[in-house]
Amino acid sequence: MRNQVDYLGFTLTPEEIQPQKKKVEAIQQIAEPRKKRELR
């Protein structure tokens, strides 16, 4: 029996639900906006 399942960007286990590491890393790699226009 599987102890974890990846579903909709999350890893589900009997104990917890966590975002997938590769998704979190991708978000952390995005450059921070420096101007108001970049926020749009």
PyMOL commands that set and color helices and strands:
alter all, ss='L'
color gray80, all
select helices_A, chain A and resi 21-28+36-39
alter helices_A, ss='H'
color red, helices_A
select strands_A, chain A and resi 5-7+10-12+17-19
alter strands_A, ss='S'
color yellow, strands_A
deselect
rebuild
show_as cartoon
